[in-house]
Amino acid sequence: MCGIIGYIGTRPATPILIGGLKRLEYRGYDSAGLALLEPKSILTYRSVGKVAHLVEKVRLNLTPERQNELTVGIAHTRWATHGAPTEANAHPHYDKSRRICVVHNGIIENYRTIREKLQAKGHKFDSDTDTEALSRLIGECYRGDLRKAVINALRQIEGAYGIAVLCADEPDKMVVARKGSPLVIGIGEGECLVASDPSALVAHTQRVIYLDDGDVAVITPDLVDIRNLDDEPIERNVSELGLDVGAVEKGGYEHFMLKEIFEQPETVRNALRGRIDLKEGTAILSGMNATPAELAEIARIIVVGCGTSLHAGMVGEFAFEDVAGISTEVQQAAEFRYRNPIVDRNDMVIAISQSGETADTLAAIRKAKEKGTKVFGLVNVVGSAIAREAGRGVFIHAGPEISVASTKAFTGQVAVLLLMALKLGRTRRLSNEDSLKLAQEINRLPELVEYVLKQNDAIAKVAERMAQSDHAFFLGRGPMHPVALEGALKLKEISYVHAEGYHAAEMKHGPIALLTPGVPVVVLANHSPVLDKVWSNAEECKARGARIIAVVTEGEPKTDLADDTIVLPPCSPLVATIPAAVALQLLAYHVARLRGCSIDQPRNLAKSVTVE
């Protein structure tokens, strides 16, 4: 969601902070601000809207010469939670003395109580935010040592935070801390940076330290001193970032989303690389850190996730049950964390998250571990909280996903879930012949995706006829049902078209009342054992005047039901979920483009949801 970038060193801080904010724009935000440390005070500039508005405000108030002199600063992009997106609510926020300044990601749950106590001491608040309660509390705790003030304040806090703090009285340092909201420290030559996302650091360093929950770090140009909330020293490893600047740039594409859609043959290939044994018909997933005997003991699988990751998990449910014969259920992570789930030592919980920082999914992992069950993470971001908390699992290696609407992360997640099902199936009921056939099909996924991408122009033509409608339906059966849900989600996320995904058989149980002539209905009619049933459901929609957009398998008999068709390569129903999802991503993209929408940064959305 919100973004943090901080710098302390010898170079001018302003261009580094602004550049970092631009790298973080994809996360979703509605205001931005920065603070620059002067010898005896802190300058702040804040604005509503895009980072470009903040850049203009800085340009009007600070000469280039003055900017060059200021080498310490913090900056922030805010996604409104407490208080409207106004300049007063934008970060950074001061303490009462205006000598301490804070940027903050997360939510302070007990901010009202803190606010009331501080108001009783004479504090007059300038904003509606929870963050200002924290900044003023730090100031109230300050006795000449910024680290101790931050620690004392955080001991009184309930909720999630990733913070960076400056103090005019201690200009040679910055204090940062995290709990439930990611922070990563970048180490350079005679300089240090901090960010909520590694993509903001990639232009400056490859050496990073990922902070854990409860860490409080003092950063100077030459030193990183990490403590816990008891002020005891802690060691954290220095890691290699493993990213390059090109991975977070558009590379000639009009939008990041289009670039990421077209990256999928390579990202799926990365997810599969070295993980398929075509001789034995199994998967090599060393990150699962489980023996065949342990895997054979698994009685049930519970998949938890949110949004797109939840849909990927629903495809996984079909794979685990059909291929491995293991009873599987998929739960929304927030539902799992707030109920009393029935799990035991023979169950397996798989937590799926692109960012690896999703608050509800992280809490679900902790709940599962409390109950003594096996927990595996399926994430994209190395060093993320879920990866560290789970301790074992599989990375999807999709690389940075900048567009808010997830594309390559979804296909990477499904590809890895298919590998997990193959591995589990091989330890159970899957025959050698069937396992080899499935392994070979999974191995072909990159070329199956390329087959769909070659239809980009044709799909754009379908989108031209769809873009005029403000409503759409997506129908699928079996493993294509979650793909229908994901297709509808993509369309509504980036084009603001009201789209609904349904199991095809459910359409006549109520939703069909919404059909009016001309409304597009996207029907996932690929080759499957229930294809005749799918066409029957499509016919019910056609009889009400709907425009049928059929996603069909090459070589299947033609039908006059479809007004438009998108063709998939021949493959099994489970494997077909990935090329089908890519086709629907392209369809959504072109509809949004034709409607003139903000594709990479849709309104009201954030990339990484680190609050409830």
N, C-alpha and C positions, 0 to 999 in steps of 0.2 A: 504494500500500500504506500504509505509515505516514504520519502527518501531522505537519507542523511549523507552528507559528505563533509569532511573536515580536513584541514591541512595545517601543518606546522613545520617550518623549515626556513630556507633562505630565499626561495623564489617568491615572486608576487603571488599572493593567495587568490586574488579575485578571479583570474582566468581559470585557475585550477578548480575553484569552487563552481564557477558557472559551467565549465565543461563537464564536471561531475553531475551537476543537476540535469544537464541535457541528456547525459547517459541514463539518468534515472527517470526521465519523463514517461517512459513506457509503463511505469508502475501505476500510473493514474494519480492525478492530483488536481487541486483547484486553486492553489495559491503557492507562493514561493517567497523565500527570504534568505538573507545572509547576515552574518555578523563578522566584523573585522576588528581585530585587536589593535588598538593604538597604544602608545606608551603609557597613557594614564586613563584611558576610557575605552569603551566599546561602541563602535558605530554599527547601526543596524539599518537595513533597507528591506522593505517588504512590499509585496504587490499581489493583487488578485489576478488570476488567470495564468497564462503561460509564462515560462521562464523568460521569454523575450521581453515581457513587460518589466520584469525585474532588471534585466540587462539595461534597458533604457533608463530606468530610474537611477541606477548606479552611474551610468554615463553622464547624466545630467548633474550629479552631485559630487562626483569624484573625478578629478583630472587624472589623465594617464600617469602623470608623474607621482601623484599621491598614491594611486593604486600600486605602483611599483614599490613603494616603501612599506606596504602592509603585507606581512608574510605569515600571519596566523589568522585563521578564520574557520567558521562553521557555516553550513548552509542546509536548506531544507525545502522539500516539496511536501505540501500538506494535502491530505485527503480528509475532508471535513468529517469529524465524528461529533465533537462537542462544540457547538456554535457554528453559525453559518460561515461560508467561505468569504470572509471579509479581511481587509488589511489588518484590523485590530486582532483578529484571531489567527493570522498567519504567524509562523515561527520565524525567527527566534523570539523567546520571551525573557524578560528581565526579572531580577529579584527586586525587592523594595528599594535598594540602594542604587540600582541600575549599574552595578559594577560586576554582576554575575549574569551570564546569558546562557540559555539552554535551548537546544533543539531536541525533539522527542518523537519517537514512533511508539505506538501502542496506546493503551488506555489505562489511566489511573482510576481504579474503581472506587476508591474512597476519597476522591478529590473534594467532594462536597464537605465532608467532615473536616478535612485539612483546611479548606477555604474558610469555613466558619470560624475555626480556631484562630486563623491568621487575621481574619477581619476583626475579631475581638481584640487583637493586639494592635489594631490601627492600620492594617493593610487595606488599600483600596485597589481593587483589581481593574485591569484595563481591558480584559477579554472575557469571553465565555468559556474558555478552554480549560480542560483538566491539566494541561501542561503548565499553565501559569501557577497553579497551586504548587506544582513541583519546583519550579524555578524559585518561587518565593520561599518555599520551605528550605531549600538549599541555602538561600541567603540567610534565613533565620538561624541555621545551624553553623554558619561560617564563623570561625574563630581564628582566622589566619592560615588555615590549612584546607585547601579546596578538596583534596581527596577525602579527608575525614568528614567534611561537611556533606559531601555527596553520600558517603556511606551512612552517616547518621540519618540523612533524609530518606534514603532508600529503605532503611530498616522500618520506617513508618508507612511505607507505601504498600498498597495492595493493588495488584494488577500486572500489566505487561509494560515493558519499557525497553527501548534502545535509546540512549541519550549521549549527547556530546555537550560538554560544559566548558565555558571560558570564564576567567576571572581577571579583571583589570589589575588587581593587586598581585597576581602571579602570572605575568605575561609569558613566561618561559615554558608553560605547560598547558595541556588540555586533559580533561578527565572524561573518560567514556565508560559506559556500563551497559549491561544487557540482562534482560530476563524476559524470555518469550518473544523477543523481537530481534532479528539478526543484526550483528555488527561484525565487521572484519577490518583488521588493522593492516595497512600496507606499509612495508618497510623499504625505504629508499636509501640513497647515499646522503646523509646529513639532513634527512627529512622523513616525516611519517605522515600517513594519511589514515583516515577512518571512513568507512562507508557502510551503508546498510545492504549494499549489493556489490559483489566483486566487479561487476561491469564498470562501475565508476572508477575503479583503480587501474584497469588494464592498460591505460595509456602511460602509466607512471611506474609501475613495478609489477613483478611477478612473485615477489616474496610476501606472504601474508600470514597473519595469525587469526584464526577463527575463535572468537570469544564464546564461552559457554555461559549458560544461565548462572547468575550470581557473581560474575566476574566484574571487577572494577579496575580499570587500567589508567595509569598516568602515562601520558605520551609526551615526549620531548623530541626534538629533531634527532637525537641519538640514542634514545632509551625508551623501552616499553616495560613498565613495572606493573604487573598484574597482581591484584589481591582479591580475596573473597570479602564477603560482608562482615567478617570478623577481623578484617584488616590483616589477614595472614597471607604471606607470599604464595603465589601459585605459578607453576611452570606450564606453559602452553607451547606446543610445537610450531615451528615455522614451516609452512607448506608452500609448494609451488602452485601458482594460480592456474597455469595451463591454458590460458586464453590468449588470443591475439586480438588486436584492434579490429581487424577485418570481420571478426565474428560478431561484433556489435555495431556494424555499419551496414547500410542498405545494399551496397555492392551493385548499384545500377538499377535496382528494382524501385518501382514507384512507392511501394510500402514494405515495411518489415514483414507483414503478414504474407504477402505474395512471395517474398524471398524465402520465408520459412516453409511455406507450402512446397516450393520447388527444391528445398534442401532435403526433403524427406527420403528420396532414394538413398542419399548418403547417410542421413541420421538413422534410418532403419538398418542400414548396413552396419553402422557403428554399434547399434544395439545388439546385433547378431554376431559381430565379429569375434571369432574364437570361441563361440559358445555353442556351436552345433557340431555334434559328432555324427557325420553322415555314414560312418561305417556301422556304428552301433544303434543309430536311430534314437539318440538321446541328446540332452542338453548338458553343457558344462557350466555350472553356475557356482563357482567356488565361494562367492560372497554369501551364499546361503549358509555355509558353514554347518552342514548337517550331513550325517552319514545316510546311506541308503536305508539302513534299519530304522533310523529316526524318522525319515520321510515316510517309510511304510507304516509307521505307527500313527500317522496323522489321521484322525477320525473325522475332522470337520475343518473347513476353512471359512474364516470370516474376513471379508474385504471391507476396509473402511476408506472413505475418501469424500471429497466435496467437488461439486461441479463437474468439469470435464473428467477429472480423475475418478469420480464416482461412476461415470459412464464407462470408462475403461474397465473398471472393476466388474461392471455388469457383463461385459464381454468375457472377462475372465471367469465369471461364474459358469457360463456355458462351457468354456474350455475345461475347467477343472472337473465338472460333472461328466461331460461327454467323453473326455479323453482319459481322465484319471479315475473316474468313478468315485469322487469324493464329494460328499454333500457340502454345498457352499451357499453362503448367504452374503449379501452385500448390504452394508448399512451406511447411511449418512453419518459421517464422523461425529457431528454434534449430537446426533441421537444416541450414538454408542456411548459417548462420554457422560451423558446425563441420565442414563438409565442404569439398571443393575444387570449388566449383561451376563448371560450364563455361558461361561467358558471354563475349560479345564486344561490340564497339562497335555492332553492329546489333541488339542485344537491348535490351529495355526492362524494367527492374525496377520494379514498383509495390509500395511498402511501405504496408500498411494498419494503422492503429492509432487507436482512439478518442482515447486520451489524448495520443498523439504522444510518449510517454515510454517505451513498452514496451522493456525492455532488449534482448531478443533481436532485435526488429525493428530497433532502432537499430543494433545490431551488424551485422545483415544488410545494411543500407544501406551501412555503411562498407566491408564486404567487397566489395559490388558496385562501389562507387566505386574501390576499389583495382584492380579488374580492368578499369576503363575503360569500363563500360557506362552507359547512360542510366538515371537514377534519378528516380522521381517519388514524392512522398508523397501519401497520401490520409488526412488526419487531421481531427479535429474541433477541436482546441485550437490557436488562433492563438498563435504564440510558442513552441510546444513544440519540443523538441529535434529530433524527426524532421522537422518542417516546416523548421527552420533548416538541418539537415544536408542534406536532399534539395535544397533551393534552389528546386525547382519541383514543382508538383503542384496539387492541388485541395483546398480546405477544404469540409467537408460542411455547415457552419453549422447544426448540430443544437442548439447551445446547451448549457448545463451538463447533464450526465447524472449524477444523484445516486444513483439506485439502482445497486447493484453489478451486477445483471444488465442487460446492455446491450439496449436496444430501439430507440430512435430513432436511435442511432448506426448500427446494422446497416442499417436501411432507408435511411438517408442514404447509407451507403457503397454499397449496391447501386444506388441511384438514380444516383449519380455514375459508377459503373462502367458502367451502361447508357449514360450520356452519352458516356463515353470510347469505348465500343464503337461508338456511332453516329458519332462524329467520325472514328474510324479507318476505319470501314466506308465512310464517304463519300469518303475519299481512295483507296479501293481498289475493291471490287467491288459495293458497294451501289447499286442503281439509284435514280433520282430518285423513282420511285413507291414503292418499298419504304422508302426513307429517310424520306419524308414520312409514311408510315403509322406507322412506328416512332416518329418524333418526336411525332406526335399522341397516340399511346398513352402514351408517357412523360409527356407534358404533362398527361394525365388522372390521373396517379397519386394526387394528393391526394384526388380524389373517389372513386377506387377504394378508398383506405384508409378514407374516411368510410363507404363502403358496409359494410365489415366491422365498423367500430366500432358501427354501429347494431344489430348482432347481439349486443352485449355480454350482454344478459340471457339470450338463447338459449344462448350459449356457456357462461354460468355454470350453466345447467341441465345441459349436457353434463358439465361439471366435477363436478357433484354425483354423477353416476353413475360418474365416473372416480376420484374422490378416495379411494375405499376400497381401491384397489389399490396395492400397493407396487412394482409393475413395470409397464412400458409399452414399447411399440415404436412407432417412427415410420418409415414407408416412403415412398419417393419415387423417381422416375426422372428422368433428364435434369436440368434445372436445379432440379427439386424435390428431388433427392437432398440437396444441401447444406441446403435448407430443412428437410428431415427431421432432419438432424444438428443444426441450430440449434434446432428445436423440442424435441428430446430434451435438449439442453444446458439450455435454459431451464427445463424441468420439473425436471431433477435439481438445478440450481443453487438454486432457490428453494423447492422442495417436498420435497427429499431423496428423491424417488421414484427408484428405479433405472430409468432410461430409456435406451434404445439407439436410435440412428438408423441405418438401413441403406438401401442401394440395394435397391429392392423385389425385384429378381431374386436378390439374395444371401440372402434369408431362407431359402430352401429348401436352401442350402448350409451348413447348420449351425445358425444361430440358431433355426430353427423347433423344434429339440429343446427349447427353453426354454418353449414355449407350453403353458399349462395353461388349462382352461376359465375364461372370464371375464376373462382378461388383456386390457386394452385395446390395440388396435393402431390407430394413427392413420395413415390411408392418404391420401396426397395424390393425389387422383383428379380433378384439374382437367382441362379440355379440353386434349388434346395428341395428337400423332401416335401415342403409345404407350399411350393410355388403356386399350385392350382388354387389353394386357399387365399394366397396373397392377391392373385388376379380377381378372385371372387370379391374380396374386400374392395379392390380398386373399382370394380364394376358398380358396386353400391354407391361409390362417390361419383362416378361418371354419370350415373342416372340422375344425380341431383345437379348436374351442370358443371361439376368441378373440372378444372384443367389438370390432366394427369401427366406428371413428369415421372417417367419410369426409369429406374436404374436397373439395367438388365445385363445378363451375361452374354458375351459374344457367342453366337451360334445357336442361341435359343430361338424357338419359333417366333415369328413376328406376331404382333397383335395390333388390332386397330383401336384398342383402348387408349393407347398412349398418344398424347398430343406432342410430346417431346420425349426423346430417349437419351440416356447417358449410358455408355457401354463399359462394362467391366471385363477384365480378362478371365478366362475359365480358371476356376480354382474352387476349393472346398468352401462351404459356408463360413467356417470359422476364419479361415485365412482371408476370405473376401471382405471381412469387416474393415480391413485396413485400406485397400484401394477404394472401397465404397466411401469411407470417411473422407479420403482425400478428394473425391469427386464432390462431396457436399461442402467441403471447405472452399473449393474453387467456386461453386455455385453461390455460396454466401458472399464470398469476396466480391464477385462481379456484380451481384445485386447491390451491395453496399457502395461500390464504386459508382454505379450508375445513379444511385440516389444521393451522391455527393456527401457521404458520411465520413466522419473521422475514424478511419478504419483501425489504425494502430492504437489509438487512445479513445475508445468509446466513452461516451458520457457516463458518469456515475460509477464506472468500474475501476477496479484496481487489480494489478497483476498478482500480487502476493498478499493473501488475506491473513494478516497476522493478529487480528483481533476477532472476537466472537461476533 
